[in-house]
Amino acid sequence: MALAKVDFSLKAISPITDNLGITSQTDLVEINLFLFVKIVRARNLFAHNGHNNLDPYVEVTAGRFLGRTFCLQGNTNPEWDQVFALENDQIEKEGIKTVEIFVKDNVARYDPYLGMISLEIFHIPKRFPTDSALAPKWFVLEDECKRRYRGELMMCCWIGNQADEAFHEASHLQLGHVLISARHTLNTCSRVYIMPRVWCLRLNLLQVEGLILEIDDPSESSDIFITATFGNGTRTLASKSVKSNNGNPIWNEKDILFAVAEPLDEILFLTVEQGTLARCKRLGTCVFPVKKAQTPLQNPDRLVTMDVIQNERFFVGKLSMRVTLDGGYHMFDDDPRYSTDVNPTDNGVWRPNIGVFEMGILNATGLPEMKPQGRTDAYCVAKYGSKWVRSRTVVNSLSPKWNEQYSWKVYDPSTFFIISVFDNSQLHEEYIAAGANDTRIGKVRISLSEMEINTVYNYSYPLVQLQPSGLKKMGEIQLSFKFTSPSKANLYKKYTMPMLFPQHFEDPLSQAQLYGLRQQTIELVRSNMSKAEPPLRNEVVDYMLDSREIVWSMRRCKADFERINVFLNCLVGIYTYFDDVRKWKDLVSPIIAHLLLVVLFFLPQSLLPAIFLALIVHMLQEFQIKPKTLSHADLHLSHVHTASEDELQEEFDPMPSKFEDIILMHRYDRLRVSAGRVVTQMGEFAATMERLQSLLSFQDSTATMLVMISCLIIGIVALAVPFRYLVFVWFLYFLRHPMFRSPFPPFYENWIRRMPSKLDSMI
């Protein structure tokens, strides 16, 4: 009943109309003017009032709003090169007339300031994005008695908008009572992050020659295996065990796969072990720099021989292996069901891009209070492909306005755009000291295949969180976005091509290998994002990439079962209809059926044209009821309304389980993992059925138009060519020899795979 009172629907909002004539970088967002103050450096500062130390910093004040630069210790000619910004709406709302810049000394806290500059906002020039950057100049500082101070400050001040290059670098002035310390203001800035290229490292172990074994009985064989570990020790994989008593064990097993990120400066440690995984003895170690690995195109059969060393000096054998860097696979970081990219690592084999996706992050409303005193410091993180975007943090606001616009190149239309909202907990010392995480508020997925080309969408998406206590609405986020494609021919061609690249079909990886590589790739993304400034924290990356393993969920099981029942009911309905015709339950349908039978008896060649004509008519009927909005979170489809609190707690139960009994815990975990796989297969079957249905329903308008054209062409060919020839050619093609078959899936399979399904609306 609680869900019925909350509006979880997707709402269309008014498009942005007033953009002040600027359409290149901000045509999807509302243009906001900002007061920018750039503090470059100072000179000839001196300490006074009897102390010799000088730790200068600059304070920018506009009404109740305040911002501070870093404090530079013991420097009379400091350089800051920092930009501050204040939204013009706040200036007008507060009636601010002047902006004041104070140079202060952190040592002499009793001094009001060393010098200051006061500027009338009315006289500050306006700068448009097409103009060059405003040149800073020296200003003579004045003391508190309005006398000239001998020190000078280089700065500049202007009024611009979001398209200004200083916008993403600026620290926004905050109210004095919620002021963020200077060293944490960087956590409020917007940033663009680019993921490194992640390669698949193939390790093929062949054998070890001349290995010195420690065995009591020479007639008995020892178990020998090799562990491969990267330098930081976080990723370790073991080979299979082989029996050997002569010191020349042979493996030649299937490749061990690692995910490695550029610049490929990691070290691979290979350790030869004797015994079992639980109890083993180290025989020797060798070290292989990843940079020495070659790609398959360079020398795929190159054999690498390395000395196995014990205690860093004793030679105990030679290890033969092959190590290659394979860039033909797409290394999945996000959930494969909602992939934002399908390109392989090697960008030399990428297909040309088909367009550009542009996103305007407007604002959010109704966000919950995430901190004491009713505070929320919200920011957005958006991802498509290897490009991540972090918006600026709007401090202390339950209705933040971002009005930031970004763009991404699109290489495949059957991909998803992901954007999430978080509460920033890295702004104040007490939260940082307590190890607080950035709290997730909600996530939105947008399917590019459902979008019309060159159409602007303006929507208010509900932000929902499924928690162990139930579903909770966390507010709404308003977005404006569009997908532009200059060549529709290239777009149509994509629907007949495999989503993944040839390597995935010529040398396919198992599900276990794909899962292992994805977990390693996520770990590399975490490590890379944590090194940026400001960093994207691990909890943010995990939420964006859906890193949690899929386990048993009663809610999802019910949802997938109902999705399958929809199509089973359609089959039952068709059988029931024909049974009613056979039993003459009404007069019209049997007469029509007999007329069709007579026509097909005398004109069998019209069978296929009639079928395809019927499909075209059905699709034209579906056009009348085509979806008016893009897909979004469907609560009833996801069975959120029927899930009990106990079922949700089971779904969110961590791995391993939190049950105290050890035996029950292991049995329960095995059951959940197995059931999770069954649920995944049920979902895949349901998604396939829904994709077949979406071919005819204009959910993907481009694909449905192509189906209509294909039906028309096939119908004309079937009308012109005798039916027996069509059947003969089809059977001849169907029974062709395997040597004439391609490892790639046929075009119609690729086509169906690209279709949207209700999986896109699942929570």
N, C-alpha and C positions, 0 to 999 in steps of 0.2 A: 504493500500500500504506500510505502514511503516513496517508492520510485515514481508512482503515478503523480505525485504532487510536484515533482521536480521536472523542469523542461530540459530534456536531453537532446532536443532536435537541432538540426543544422539550419541556420537562418541566413538568408541573403541580406546583405547590407547595401547601403547606398554607395555607388562608386565614387571615387575621388574625381572631382571636376576642376577644382581650383588648384592648378599647379604652377601658377605664375609664369606660364609660358615655358617652363623647363620640363622637357620630356625625355632627355637622354638617360638620366640616372635616377630620377625620382618621380616618374610618371605614374607609379602604382601607389604612392604614399602621399599623405597630406604634407605639403610644404610647410615647414616650421622655420622661423627665423631664430637665430641664436646670436648672442653676444659672445665673441671670442676674444680672449686675452692671452697673448703669447708672451711669456717671460723668458727672455733669452739669457742674459747675463748682467752682471754689475761690475763696476770698477771703482777704485779709490774709496772703498768702504774703510772705516776705521772705528775701533772701539773707543769708548769714552767712559766717563764716570769712574775712572780709577782702575779698571781691569784691562788686562792685555789680551785676553782671548776674544775671539770673534767667531761665532757660529751662526752665519746669516741664513735667513730663509725669507720668503716673500709670502705675504698674505693678501689675497684678492677678496675684496668685500663689495657686495652690492646689496644694500638693504639688509635683510636678515640672512642673506646667503653668503657663504664663506668657503674659501678654498686655500690650501697651503701647499707650497712647494716642499721639496726635500730640504732638510737642514744639512748644510755643508760645514763641517767643523774646521776651524782654523784657516779660513780662506777669506782674504780681503778682495779677491777678484773672482767670485764664484760664477759658475755656469750651470744653469738649470735646464733651459730649453724645454719648458713645459707649457702646455696649452690648457686653459680653463674655458668653460662654456656655461652659459646660462640661457635658458629658453626665453624667447621674447614674451611669451604668454605670461610667464612669472613676473617679468619686468613690468608689464602693463597691469597685471593683477595687483602687485604690491605698490605700484606707483613710484618705482625707483627712478631717480633722476640722474644719479652719478654712480660711477664705479671708482673705487679707491684701491690703490695698490700700496701696501706698506712693506718696507724692508725692515725686518726685525732681527734682533740678536737673541739667540736661544740661551746664551750665558747670562746676560743681564735681563732677567725676567721682569725686574722692576721697572725697566725702561718701557715707555709706551711703544716707541719705534725709533729706528735710526733716521728714516726718511720716508716720505710718501709722495704719491702722485695722485691727483684727483682729476677725473675726466668727466665731462658732461656727455651723457649717452646720446643726447640729441645731436651732438656734433660728430659722433663717431661715424666714419664712412661705411657704406654698404658695398659688399663685394659679391659679384656673381661668379658661378663656377667656371665660366670661360675666361675670367681674368687670371693673370699670374698672381702668385702669392704676394701679399702685401709686405713691403720691405720694413723690417724693424728699424727703429732709430733710438738714439740716446735721449733720455729725459733726465734733467737735473732734479735731484731729490730735494724736498723741502722738509724742514723739521717741524715740530709741533707748533712753533711760533710763526710758521709760514716764511721762515728765513731759508735761504738756499743752503743746502748741505753740500759739501764738496763732492760727495759720491754721486754716481750716475747709474741709471738702470736702462738697459737696452730692452725694448719691448715694442709690441704693436697691438692694436685693438681694432676690430672690425665687426660688422654684422653680416653673417652669411647664413647658409642653410645646410641641410644634410648632405648635399653634394660637395661641400667643401672638403678638401683633402685633410684638413685639420680636425674634422668632426670625429673620426674614429680614434684619433689620438687624444682627444680632449678629456680632461677630468671635469665632470659637471659639478658646479657649485652646490653645496648642500646647506640645509638649514643649520644654524649654529648649534642647536641642541642635539642634532644627530650627526655631527661632523665626523667624517672618517679620517683616521690618521693618514699622513702623507704617504707612508710606505704601503698602505693598503688601497690607495685610490686606483692603482693599476688594475685591481680586480674588478673595477666598475667599467672599464673601457671595453669597447667592441673590438673583436679581432676576427681574422680569417686564418684558419689552420688548414694546411695541406698534408695529407697523410703521405708517408714515404712509400715507395714501391716495395711490395713484399713479394719475394721470390720463393719458389718451391725448391728446396735443396734435397736432391736425391742422393741417398747414400746406399750403395750396393756393395755389401761385404762379400768378398770372395773367399780368401783363406789366409791363414797365418802359417808361415814356413819357419822351421827351426825353433819352435817355441819350447822353452825349457819348462817342463812340468814337474810338479812336486807330488809324486805318487808313491805309495808304499809297495804296491804289487804291480809290476810292469804289464802283467797280463790283463789287468782291469782297465777299463776305459773311464776317463774322467769327463764330466760335463763342463764344456767350455762355452762361454758366451761373451759378448762384447756390449758394453754400455756406451752410448754416445751422449755427451753432455756439453751444453754450451757454457761459456766461461762463468756466467753468473749463477749457474747451477739450478735455474728455475725450470729448465726443460731437459729431461733425461728420458731416453728411450733405449730399450734393450733388445738385442737380437735374440733369435731362437738359440736354444742350447744344442750343441752337437757333441757326440761321443768321440773321444780321441785318446789314444795312448802312445802315439808316435810323435806328438808335437807338431803335427801338420793338419789341424782341423780345417774342414772345408764347409762353408756356409752356402754361398751363391743363392741366397734367399731373395725374396721380393724386397724392393727398395724400402728403406726406412726414410720417411719424409719429415722434413723440418720446414717451418716458415722462418725466413730470415729477411730482415729489412735493410734497405740501403742506409748508410754507405758500405754495408757488408764488412764491417770492421770487427766482427765477432770471431772467436776462436772455438773450434770444435775439438773437444777432448774425447779420445777413444781409449777405453780401458778394457783390457783383456782380463776376464774373471774366470776363476775355476771354482765349481760348486753350483749352488742354486742361488736364486734371488734372495732367499731368506738367510742363507749361510754361504758365503763365498770368500775367496781369497784373491787379492789383486796380484796378477802376474806381471803386468807391465802397462805402460801408457804411451800413447803418441799424440801429437798435437798437429791439427790441420787448420791453417788460416782460411776462412771462407773466401777471401779475395782470390785465392788460387784456383777455386773451382771455375770450370768453364761451362759455357752453354752448350746444348746439344748441337747447335749449328757449327760451333767451332771445332769440336772433336768429341763426338758422342761416345766413342769406344776407348777414350784415353784411360789407361790403367795407371793408378797411383800406387806406388810402393813406399811404405814408410817404416822406419825402424821402431820397434817396440822397446821402450826403455824402462828399466826398473830402478827405482830410487834415484832417478835423474842422471844416471851414469852407466848402468850396466845394460848391455845389449842382450835381449832375450828372444828376439825373433823379428820377422818381417811381415807386415800386414799389407795385403794386396786388396785394393778396392777401387770402385769408380765413384767419383763425386761430381755431380753436375748441377748447375743452376737452371731449372726449367721455368721459363717465363711464358709458357703456352697456356697455363691454367689461370682462371680467375680465382683469386684467393678471397674467399667469402669472409667478410668481417661482420656484416649485418645478417639478419635472418634470411636464408635463401628464399623463403616464401614472400618476403617483402624487400627484395634486393633493390638497392639504389644504383647498382652498377653491375655490368656483366663483362667488362673489358678484362683481358688478360694482363699479366704483369708487363710483358714486352710490348711497349707502345708502338713498336715498329710494325706490328700486325693489326693494330686497331683499325676498325672501319671508320669511314668519315662520319663526323657528327651530323645529325639531322636537324638540329635546331637549338634553341636556347630556352631555358625555363627561367622565368623571372619571378621573384617573390618579394612582396612588400609586407613587412611585419608592422602592422599598424598599432594595435593596443590590446589590452586585456581588461576585462571587467569582472567584478565579483570575486576576486581572488581571496582565499581564506587568510586569516591571520596566522602566520607561521612562527612568529617570535613573540616574546612577552611585550607588553605595552602596545599590542595590536599592530606590530610591524611586519611588513613583507618587503623584501628586497629582490625583486623579480628580474630575471633575464631569460633570454631564449637561446636555444642551441638548435641550429638547422643543419641537416646533412643531405648531400646528394653526391654520390660517387666518392671521390677522394677529397672533396672540398667540404670542410666544416666551417660553420659561421657561428660566432657568439655575439649576441647583441650587447649593448651597454646595459648595465644594471641601473634600474630606476629605484632609487632608495626611498624607503618608507612610503610606499604607495600601494593601495589595493586595486587601483585602476591605472596601471602604468601605461604610458604612451612612448612607443619606441620610434615609429615612423622611419624605419630603415629599410633600404632596398638592396637586394643582392641578385646575382644571376649565375647560372650554371650552364655549361654545355651539355647537351643531351645526345647520347649515342644510341639509345634504344628506347622506344616509346613504352615498352612493357616493364616499366620500373616505377619506383615509388619515391616520393619526397617525404622526409621525416622532419618534424619540428617539435621540440619539447620546451616546456617552461619549468624553470627551477627557481628556488629561493636561495640567494647567495648568503652563505654562512661564514665567508672568509673576509669580512669587513671590519670586525671588531675583535680585539685581543681576547676577550673572555670566551668567545666562541671558538676561536682558533686554539687557545690553550686547552679547551675541553675536547678538542678533536672532533668538532661538529662537522657533519657532512652537509653538502648542498642538497636540499630536500626537493624531491621531484613533486611537481604540481600536476602535470598532465602532458599528454602526447597526442599528436595529430599525424595521420598518414594521408598522403594525397596520391592517388593513382593517376599517372600521366596518360595512360591509355584511355581513360574515360573523358579526358578533356577535349573540347573542340579546339582546332588549330586557330591561333590568332584571336582567341576570345579571352576577355578579361573576366575573371571570377572574383567576386567580393563576398566572402562568407564570414560568419561568426561561428566558429567551431566550439562545441562544448569540451571542456577539459574534464575528463573523468578518470578516477582512480579506483581500480578494483582492489579492495583491501580485505584482510581476513574477517573484518566486521561487516563487510558488505560494500556496495557501490556508493561512491561519493562524488558529487559534482564539485569541482574545484574552481569554477568560474568559466569564462569564455575568452577565447582569443580571436581577434579579428585579423583576417589575412586577405591580401589582394595578390592575385598571381595570374600568370598567363604562360602558354607554351606556343612559341612562334617557330615555324618551320619554313624556310625559304623554298624548299623543293619538295612538293608532295610526292613526286615520283620516287625519291629516295625513301620517303616515309613508307609508301606502299610496298616497296621492295623489302623492307625490314620484316614484313609479316610473313614472308615466304622463306626467311633465313632462320637457322637455328639461333636460339638466344645465346647459347654458350659457343665457344670457339672450337675449332677442329680437335684440339688436344683432348678435350673432354670426351670425345667419341672414339677417337683413334686409340687412345690409351686411357680408358676410364678409370677413375678412382673409386674405391669402395666407399660405402657410407661411413664406415669407421675411419677411413683415411680422411674423408672430407670433414668429418666432425673434429678429428684431431688437429687438422690444419686450421680449421676455423678458430678453435680455442687458442692455438698458438698465435694466430693473427690478431685476435682480440687482445692478447697479452702484449703484443708488440705495439698495437695502437694505444693501449693504456700507457705504456712506457714512453712512447713518442709524445703524446699529448701532455704528459706530466712534466716534460722538459720545456714546454713553451712558457711564455710569460705574457699574460697570466696563464697558468695551466688549466687544462680541462681535467677535472678530477675523475678518479676511477669510477665513482658512483654515477657520474654523468655519462661516461663512455658506456658503462654496462647497461644503463637504461636506454640509451640511444640504439645500441646494437642488440638488445634483447638477448643478453648472454646467458640468461638462466635456462638450464636444461629443461626440455619439455617432459613432464612426468604426468602421472595419472591425475585426471581431473574429471570428476563426475559431471560437472557443469558442461565441459567441452564434449564429453561423451554423449550427453543428451542432445546437445546442439547438432553434432555431426549426424547422430542417428535421425534426427528430424529432417536434416537436409537431404539425407538419402531417401527418407520416406516420401519426400515431395516427388521424386522421380519414379519411385516404385508405384506411387498412387497414380501417376500419369500412365504407366503401363497397364495398371489395373483398369483405369478408365477407358483406355483404347480397347482392351479385351471386352469390357462390359458393353461398349458401344457396338462392336461387331456382333456380339452375342445377341444384343437387342435387334440388330438388323436381321440376323439369321432367324430369329423367332418372330419376326413381323409384328413387333410391338406397336409400330406405327406404320402408316401406309406410304409416306413420302420417302423415307430413307431407303426401304427395299427397292422401290421403283427406280430411284436414282442409281442405286448399286447395280441393278440389272442393266440399266442403260449404259453405265460405264463398262460393264462386262461385255456387252455387245460391241461397243466401240473398240475396246481393246482386242476383241476376237477378230474383227475385220481390219483394224488398224493398230497392230501391236507396236508399230514404230512410234506411236504417239504416247507410249507409256512414260518414258523418261521426260519428254517435254512437259507432259501434264504434271508430273511430280515436281519438277523445278518451277513450273508456273505457280503451283500451289504454294511452294516455299516463298516465292516472291510476293504473292498475295498476303501470306501470313506476315512477312516482314513489313509490308506496307501497313498492315493493321497494327503491328507492334509500334510503328512510328507514331501512331496517335497517342500511345501511352508510354513513350520512351521516358526514361528517368529525367526529371527536371533539375535535379541537383546531383552532385557527385556523391559517391558512397561515403559513409561515415559510420561511427560506432552505432550498431543496432543492438539494443539491450535485449529485446525479446529473442532475436536470432541467437544471441550469445547465451541465453538462458540465465541471465543474471537475476531475473525476477523470480526464478524458481529455485535458485541455489540456497541451501540452508547455511547457517553460520558454520556448522560442523564440516560441510563439504568445502567451503571456502578455506577453512583452516587446514584441511587436508591438502588443498591445492597449493597453499603457501607454505606448507611444511618444508623446511630446508632439507638439503641432502648433506650428510645423513640425517635421518629422522631425529626428532627431539624426544622420542620415547625412551624411557629409562631402561627397559628390559632389552638386553643386547640381542638375544635371539629374535625377539619380536621386531626389533629395529631392522635387522638384516633381511628378514623375510618380508617385511613391509616395504622396504626400499626396492627389493627385487621385483615385487608385485607392481609397484608404482612405475618402475622403469619399463617393464614389459607391457603394462597396460598403456603407458604413454605412447609406445610404438604402435600399438593397435589403434589407438585414437588418431595418431598421425596418419596411418594408412586409411582409416575411415574418412578423415578430412580430405586426403588427396583424392579419393574416389569421388566424394561429394563435389570437390572443386572441379574435377574433370567434367562431371555431368553439367555443372552450372556453366562451365566455359562453352560447352556445346550449345546450351540454351542461349547464352549471350551472343552467339554468332548471329542469331536471328532477331535480337531484341533492341538493337541500336544502343546498347549500353556502351559499346565502343563503336561510335558512328563510322569511323574509317573502315573497320573490319566488316561491318554489316553492309556498307556500300560495296566493298570488294566482293562479298558473297553474292550480292544481288547481280553484280556484273558477271561474276563467274557462272551463276545459274543461267543467266541469259545466254552467255556464249555456249555453255554445255548444252542447253536446250536446243539452240540453233543447230549445233553439230549433230546432236542426236536426231533431229528432224531430217537432216540432209543425208546422214549415213545410215544404211540399213542396220536394223537392230542386231541381226546375227553377226555382223562384222564387229559391232561394238563389244558384244559378249565375247567373241573369239579373241579380240585384241586384249580385253581386260583379263581373261583367264590366262592368256599367254604371258602377259606381264606379271600376273599374280604368281605363276608357277615358274618364273624364270630361275636360272641356275644361280647359286650364291655368288659365283665369280662376277656376275653382272650387278650385284647389289652394292650399294654404297654404305659405308659405316655411319653416315649421317642420317638423321631421321628425315622422312619425306616432308615436303613443303606443307601438306595439310596438317601434319602433326605439329609442326612449328606454329602454324596458324592457330590451332586450337590451344596450344600451350600459352599463347600470348593473351588469350581472352581474359577479361576480368571475371571474378567469381565472388560469391558472398563471403569467401575467406577474407576479402579485403575489408569487410565490415565487422569481422569478428574481433572481439576484445580479448 
